[in-house]
Amino acid sequence: MRKKRIHPWPVRLCHWINLLVMIGMVMSGWGIYNADPIFNFTFPQSATLGGWLGGNIGWHLAVMWVLAANGLFYVLWGLFSGHFRQRFFPFTPTSVWHDFISALRFRLPHKSTQYNAVQKLMYVGVLLLGLLLVLSGLSIWKPVQFSGLVYLMGGFTIARYVHFFAMSGIMLFVVVHVVMVALVPKTLPSMITGGNAVIKNSGESADE
């Protein structure tokens, strides 16, 4: 038997920084949205950050740089450490469907050191949504300087829709993530402390 860290410190650090930064991004983004809605609704003023449009934009840009630095660090570390390869791959449509049905039947076992196929798909998906969010955000922020990117997005207006739906997708991921933590609360302490899993000779693991 051997011990293995469930969540290395870079994962935990980036996770909690992202939590704080995303709150700032979403609340300031809602304020910016309210100034020129693209749908027939607005967000409550109490749920926005900045107080007025200039303040909303100021907060959005400020936390954007923190998010960009945190995201770049996580992606580089994930690629060079092998974390992405080990935790997010492989998965196939068949494995995703199998694990999804098992989860609906409450027959999907939880393994602290290994994500199931549905989790792998969701984590890869949210990373791609994050990339789309950055590209669409740049298109909206600097449409002249990034005119080529705006063109690829289908125009400034379409870029706004892409940005909105990419953020909505990430928020949906967050909601599902929180619900899963509520259903399996023993996963939370390891995201704070790192936790240890005992890897047995059979390949099974048990949290410590």
C-alpha positions as CSV (number, residue, x, y, z in Angstrom):
1,M,0.0,0.0,0.0
2,R,1.1,3.6,-0.6
3,K,-0.3,7.1,0.1
4,K,-1.3,9.5,-2.6
5,R,-2.3,13.2,-2.3
6,I,-5.9,13.6,-3.4
7,H,-5.6,17.3,-4.3
8,P,-2.0,18.7,-4.8
9,W,-1.5,22.3,-3.5
10,P,-1.7,23.9,-7.0
11,V,-5.2,22.5,-7.5
12,R,-6.4,23.7,-4.1
13,L,-4.8,27.2,-4.5
14,C,-6.3,27.7,-7.9
15,H,-9.6,26.4,-6.8
16,W,-10.1,28.8,-3.9
17,I,-8.7,31.8,-5.9
18,N,-11.1,31.0,-8.7
19,L,-14.0,30.9,-6.2
20,L,-13.3,34.5,-5.0
21,V,-12.5,35.8,-8.5
22,M,-15.5,34.3,-10.2
23,I,-17.8,35.9,-7.6
24,G,-16.2,39.2,-8.5
25,M,-16.4,38.5,-12.3
26,V,-20.0,37.5,-12.2
27,M,-21.3,40.3,-10.0
28,S,-19.4,43.0,-11.9
29,G,-20.4,41.4,-15.2
30,W,-24.1,41.5,-14.2
31,G,-23.7,45.2,-13.6
32,I,-22.2,45.7,-17.1
33,Y,-25.0,43.6,-18.6
34,N,-27.6,45.7,-16.9
35,A,-26.3,48.8,-18.7
36,D,-27.2,47.3,-22.1
37,P,-29.2,44.1,-21.7
38,I,-29.3,41.6,-24.5
39,F,-32.4,39.9,-23.1
40,N,-35.6,41.1,-21.6
41,F,-34.4,41.0,-18.0
42,T,-31.8,42.5,-15.7
43,F,-30.1,41.4,-12.6
44,P,-30.9,43.0,-9.2
45,Q,-28.7,45.9,-8.4
46,S,-27.9,44.3,-5.0
47,A,-26.3,41.3,-6.9
48,T,-23.9,43.6,-8.8
49,L,-20.5,44.9,-7.9
50,G,-19.3,48.4,-8.5
51,G,-22.3,50.5,-8.0
52,W,-22.4,52.1,-11.5
53,L,-21.2,51.2,-15.0
54,G,-17.7,52.7,-14.5
55,G,-17.4,50.9,-11.2
56,N,-18.6,47.6,-12.7
57,I,-16.1,47.8,-15.5
58,G,-13.3,48.7,-13.1
59,W,-14.0,45.7,-10.9
60,H,-14.4,43.4,-13.9
61,L,-11.1,44.4,-15.4
62,A,-9.3,44.2,-12.1
63,V,-10.4,40.7,-11.2
64,M,-10.0,39.7,-14.9
65,W,-6.2,39.9,-14.5
66,V,-6.2,37.8,-11.4
67,L,-8.4,35.2,-13.1
68,A,-6.1,35.3,-16.2
69,A,-2.9,34.8,-14.1
70,N,-4.5,32.0,-12.0
71,G,-5.9,30.3,-15.1
72,L,-2.6,30.5,-16.9
73,F,-0.7,29.0,-13.9
74,Y,-3.3,26.2,-13.6
75,V,-3.2,25.3,-17.3
76,L,0.6,25.3,-17.5
77,W,0.9,23.3,-14.3
78,G,-1.8,20.9,-15.4
79,L,-0.1,20.3,-18.7
80,F,3.5,19.9,-17.5
81,S,2.8,18.0,-14.3
82,G,0.6,15.4,-16.1
83,H,-2.4,16.3,-13.9
84,F,-4.7,16.8,-16.9
85,R,-3.7,13.6,-18.5
86,Q,-4.0,11.6,-15.3
87,R,-7.3,13.1,-14.0
88,F,-9.2,14.2,-17.1
89,F,-8.5,11.5,-19.6
90,P,-9.4,9.2,-21.2
91,F,-13.1,9.2,-21.5
92,T,-15.5,8.1,-24.3
93,P,-19.1,8.8,-25.2
94,T,-19.9,5.2,-24.1
95,S,-18.1,5.6,-20.7
96,V,-19.9,8.9,-20.1
97,W,-23.3,7.5,-20.8
98,H,-22.6,4.4,-18.6
99,D,-21.4,6.5,-15.7
100,F,-24.3,9.0,-16.2
101,I,-26.9,6.2,-16.0
102,S,-25.1,4.7,-13.0
103,A,-25.2,8.1,-11.2
104,L,-29.0,8.4,-11.9
105,R,-29.4,5.0,-10.2
106,F,-27.1,6.0,-7.3
107,R,-24.8,3.1,-8.2
108,L,-21.8,5.1,-9.2
109,P,-19.0,4.6,-6.6
110,H,-16.9,7.6,-5.5
111,K,-13.2,7.3,-5.9
112,S,-11.2,10.1,-4.4
113,T,-8.2,9.7,-6.6
114,Q,-10.1,9.1,-9.9
115,Y,-12.8,11.1,-11.6
116,N,-15.6,9.2,-13.3
117,A,-16.3,9.8,-17.0
118,V,-19.0,12.3,-16.4
119,Q,-16.7,14.4,-14.1
120,K,-14.0,14.2,-16.7
121,L,-16.3,15.5,-19.4
122,M,-17.5,18.3,-17.1
123,Y,-14.0,19.4,-16.2
124,V,-12.8,19.4,-19.8
125,G,-15.9,21.2,-20.8
126,V,-15.5,24.0,-18.2
127,L,-11.9,24.5,-19.3
128,L,-13.1,25.0,-22.9
129,L,-15.9,27.3,-21.7
130,G,-13.2,29.3,-19.9
131,L,-11.2,29.6,-23.1
132,L,-14.3,30.8,-25.0
133,L,-15.1,33.2,-22.2
134,V,-11.6,34.8,-22.5
135,L,-11.8,35.0,-26.3
136,S,-15.3,36.5,-26.3
137,G,-14.3,38.9,-23.5
138,L,-11.3,40.2,-25.4
139,S,-13.6,40.7,-28.4
140,I,-16.0,42.8,-26.4
141,W,-13.3,44.7,-24.4
142,K,-11.1,45.7,-27.4
143,P,-13.2,45.2,-30.6
144,V,-10.9,47.3,-32.7
145,Q,-7.6,45.9,-31.5
146,F,-9.0,42.3,-31.7
147,S,-11.0,42.9,-34.9
148,G,-10.0,39.5,-36.3
149,L,-11.2,37.8,-33.2
150,V,-14.5,39.7,-33.4
151,Y,-14.9,38.6,-37.0
152,L,-14.3,34.9,-35.9
153,M,-17.0,35.4,-33.3
154,G,-19.5,36.5,-35.9
155,G,-19.4,40.2,-34.9
156,F,-19.6,42.3,-31.7
157,T,-23.2,41.4,-30.9
158,I,-22.7,37.7,-31.4
159,A,-19.6,37.9,-29.2
160,R,-21.7,39.4,-26.4
161,Y,-24.1,36.4,-26.7
162,V,-21.2,34.0,-26.7
163,H,-19.7,35.7,-23.6
164,F,-23.1,35.5,-21.8
165,F,-23.7,31.8,-22.6
166,A,-20.1,30.8,-21.8
167,M,-20.5,32.4,-18.4
168,S,-23.9,30.8,-17.9
169,G,-22.4,27.4,-18.7
170,I,-19.7,27.9,-16.1
171,M,-22.3,29.0,-13.6
172,L,-24.2,25.8,-14.4
173,F,-21.1,23.8,-13.7
174,V,-20.6,25.6,-10.4
175,V,-24.2,24.8,-9.4
176,V,-23.8,21.1,-10.3
177,H,-20.4,21.1,-8.5
178,V,-21.9,22.5,-5.3
179,V,-24.8,20.0,-5.4
180,M,-22.4,17.1,-5.8
181,V,-20.3,18.3,-2.8
182,A,-23.5,18.6,-0.8
183,L,-24.4,15.0,-1.8
184,V,-20.9,13.7,-1.0
185,P,-19.7,16.1,1.7
186,K,-16.6,14.1,2.5
187,T,-15.0,15.5,-0.6
188,L,-14.8,19.0,0.8
189,P,-12.1,18.6,3.5
190,S,-9.6,17.2,1.0
191,M,-10.0,20.3,-1.1
192,I,-8.9,22.3,2.0
193,T,-6.2,20.1,3.4
194,G,-5.2,18.1,0.4
195,G,-6.1,14.8,2.0
196,N,-4.5,11.4,1.5
197,A,-5.7,8.3,-0.1
198,V,-4.3,4.9,0.6
199,I,-3.7,3.1,-2.7
200,K,-4.1,-0.7,-2.2
201,N,-2.5,-3.4,-4.2
202,S,-5.8,-4.1,-5.9
203,G,-5.9,-0.5,-7.2
204,E,-8.7,0.6,-4.9
205,S,-8.3,3.6,-2.7
206,A,-9.6,4.7,0.7
207,D,-9.5,8.3,2.1
208,E,-7.6,9.0,5.3
